[in-house]
Amino acid sequence: MLKHIVIIFASAIVLFGCSEKKLTEEMLLGQWNCQNTLMRQINPKVANEFHDLELRPDYHAEYIKNGDQVLLKLASTSEIIDFDAIEKNKDTWQSIGEMETNNKIKFVLISNDELKQDIVFSIRDKTSKEIINLFNIEVICKRITD
């Protein structure tokens, strides 16, 4: 009986797939209200498990198209971020004094009007390359429709 259930489950995966819907730039364009749903940190030198951090307030984000570029504008600052640079630099470490930082963001489309961002922000010692702090952040953004 168990063997039949496994075969049916495997067949369903093959027939219907289990992949996430691909997020395109066009889907991203527009205004979003974003809420941190998870913020946690680990310091590998001190402990081997994450501990929760206080969630940041909601924020407003807008993705706009400028020529071939998609730009992220945050309402709380005047900063404009090149969305393509986020993807291109995910394996690049940025030098800040005696440390280096890395920011990896994975976008998951929940629906046409809701997306999730899984963010891993790492800080390491520039000389030893040892991770000093690791942050895991989850953000849910809902499209603002007027």
Salt bridges, closest charged atoms under 4 A:
GLU20 OE2 - LYS106 NZ 3.85
GLU25 OE1 - LYS65 NZ 2.97
GLU87 OE2 - LYS90 NZ 3.18
ASP91 OD1 - LYS104 NZ 3.88
GLU100 OE1 - ARG124 NE 2.69
GLU100 OE1 - LYS129 NZ 3.22
ASP113 OD1 - ARG143 NE 3.01
ASP118 OD2 - LYS116 NZ 3.78
GLU130 OE1 - LYS45 NZ 3.82
GLU138 OE1 - LYS116 NZ 3.80
